[in-house]
Amino acid sequence: MTLAIALSSALSTLVLVLALVLPSIASPAVPFGVRVPARYEGDPVVTRQTRLYRWRVLVGGIAAAGLVVVLYAVTGVTLLLPLSVLLLVGVWYGCFFLANHEIRAAKAAGGWFEGVRPGIAVDTGLRTDPPRFPWLWLAPALIITLATVVIGVLLYPSMPDILVVHRGIPDRTAVKSVATAFSLVFVQLGVTALLTGIAAAIVFGSRPDIDPAHPATSARWHRRYLTLGVTVLLGLLALIDLGMLGSSLLMWTGTVTSWAPLVVVVPILVGVVIAVVVLARNNREPDEGEPDTGLTHREDDKYWRGGMFYVNRDDHALFVARRFGVGWTLNFGNPRVLMLLAGLVALLALVITLRFGG
């Protein structure tokens, strides 16, 4: 019980801290997902909404955590603890949406894009000379996955006839079989294949958001950030696989312990923290002294639903740079996204079937 409270508190704190620092990480050209010309990046409306956003997130996050604590104290239902993280995410998005709405309204009322020279900058070398996929960083995940398979095969004859199945915690038993013993191995293989595919799609199928005011600097930064982001994703994948290896070992050796969730959660949590910190520290384009062309981005807010979700059927890119936060987001107007989402649904169904069935 104490462990569940500690883990939920750690996750909630991580979400709250990330939500508070996101305005400082995001590009000033798209405050709260709203495209603005350079001369309005420090507009009083933007400054005021940033301040209000942080106060709303802080107060709303504390209120959400307090509500969950009260409900847990009254009901004693442990499931309420992880739900506190989802509630906090909902509060965060509500605060983001309010800021997005106010800045868009001010932009429309003030005619912020009147008199500017919109332009488009394209890195044509991405087709002929794309960034290299960091295959070497995929090796740890592949080695851990292969090691899990080999260890499982070697230990299978000596495994107990009744296995303790770990569904976050060791909460049920099952007769030894290939499906039961290797359930997490199957999930591990699916996660490795899926995240490797996503990493490859980011490298070869994402569209850079190059600044037409400083196209050369922006294009160089995009290439570096793309490689860095995919490297971080592959590192996170290795830690996810490591967590599943640890959980499998607990099941294969018949180990029953209250700290079992830490075996999976801690590596993943460490990986997420490292990924966020690394990407956040490199999320801004550097000032390399390139002369300003006098051009600005086109006004493209219509493609961003709720300021967060990109939907553009005319854009063939599978991934685009995230406007508020770090990394990339899907182009939900691209039909190929359905294939990726189908893979995610299939993987989730596999997890539910193998880990929560029976």
HELIX and SHEET records of a PDB file:
HELIX    1   1 THR A    2  ILE A   25  1                                  24    
HELIX    2   2 PRO A   31  GLY A   33  5                                   3    
HELIX    3   3 ALA A   38  TYR A   40  5                                   3    
HELIX    4   4 PRO A   44  THR A   75  1                                  32    
HELIX    5   5 LEU A   80  GLY A  110  1                                  31    
HELIX    6   6 GLY A  125  THR A  128  1                                   4    
HELIX    7   7 TRP A  135  LEU A  155  1                                  21    
HELIX    8   8 TYR A  156  SER A  158  5                                   3    
HELIX    9   9 VAL A  178  ALA A  181  1                                   4    
HELIX   10  10 SER A  183  GLY A  205  1                                  23    
HELIX   11  11 PRO A  215  TRP A  252  1                                  38    
HELIX   12  12 ALA A  260  ARG A  281  1                                  22    
HELIX   13  13 ASP A  301  TYR A  303  5                                   3    
HELIX   14  14 ARG A  336  PHE A  356  1                                  21    
SHEET    1   A 2 ILE A 162  HIS A 166  0                                        
SHEET    2   A 2 PRO A 170  VAL A 175 -1                                        
SHEET    1   B 3 SER A 206  ARG A 207  0                                        
SHEET    2   B 3 PHE A 319  ALA A 321  1                                        
SHEET    3   B 3 TRP A 328  LEU A 330 -1                                        
SHEET    1   C 2 TRP A 304  ARG A 305  0                                        
SHEET    2   C 2 PHE A 309  TYR A 310 -1                                        
END                                                                             
